[in-house]
């Protein structure tokens, strides 16, 4: 993605990734420079309004863009976990300077850690564990939420409670 065919937006995304920065907010940023604005939604059944065990979490796409701008960037240099599988590497961490924002990235496992995509969630706790296989990047937040990102369609993430925590939903 450093060739002359790369769009200005793609070059910006890769430059910011090399500087370990990402747009501030709830976003998925792709290597081609496109961006998807996401919204982290928490729901509970009406018959269990005070029961956190009944919560479900969804990260819903609200906007797609190929050209965009942002005034604020957050640092994503606090990698708390990384995992290599084949020629890819998954990263997970936090942006501590900006209120413990959680982030997850998929890169090539090359000298430049060439970015495939980066997910930043201002509403998620930091991510302290990450695994990678042929189909998904799975990250665990410090709050015990498991986020499973399909490698080729991270916007279709599934968020579940950690079954290791008592009272967690499966």
C-alpha positions, -999 to +999 in steps of 0.1 A: +000+000+000+030+023-004+029+024-042+018+052-064-016+034-069-025+041-032-050+068-027-042+098-005-066+085+021-048+051+021-014+068+024-028+089+054-041+058+071-008+039+067+013+069+078-009+073+109-006+036+117+032+037+114+030+066+139+006+044+160-024+067+157-060+062+147-091+084+143-107+092+176-142+076+181-158+043+172-143+034+138-131+006+116-103+019+093-093-002+064-060-004+045-076+011+014-084+043+034-121+036+037-137+040+071-168+027+088-183+046+117-196+022+143-218+026+174-215+003+204-250-006+216-259-022+249-293-037+253-312-055+281-346-072+281-373-050+295-381-076+322-345-074+336-336-037+335-310-039+364-294-072+355-260-068+339-260-106+331-289-100+307-269-075+287-261-080+250-237-059+231-236-051+194-212-029+174-235-015+146-223+003+115-239+037+111-218+052+082-194+041+055-169+065+038-141+064+013-132+101+019-133+115+054-114+137+078-110+139+115-096+166+137-087+142+165-064+112+165-056+089+194-024+070+201-027+033+197+009+024+208+000+006+240-002-030+226-012-053+254-013-084+233-003-097+199-006-131+181+009-143+148-009-168+125+006-176+091+016-143+075-007-121+097-005-106+131-034-095+154-028-067+179-049-055+208-045-027+233-055+006+247-051+042+242-044+052+278-039+089+271-075+091+259-095+074+286-086+037+282-100+034+247-099-002+233-084-011+199-078-042+178-058-044+145-050-069+119-017-065+100+007-084+079+035-100+099+061-081+079+088-055+087+063-026+085+034-044+102+014-034+071-022-025+082-052-045+070-077-029+093-079-012+127-109-011+150-111+016+177-139+018+202-141+047+226-168+029+246-150-004+249-126-013+277-090-019+266-083-053+251-058-074+270-058-107+250-060-115+213-059-146+191-059-151+154-068-180+131-077-185+095-111-169+099-112-145+128-094-122+152-107-127+187-100-101+214-109-100+251-116-068+268-106-061+304-144-061+312-145-098+300-163-091+267-151-113+238-151-096+204-148-119+174-140-100+142-142-120+109-108-113+093-123-103+060-154-084+074-145-070+108-177-048+107-196-081+114-180-085+148-198-106+174-196-095+210-203-120+238-197-122+275-168-142+288-180-177+298-152-178+324-169-151+344-197-162+367-232-153+355-220-147+320-243-153+290-233-178+264 
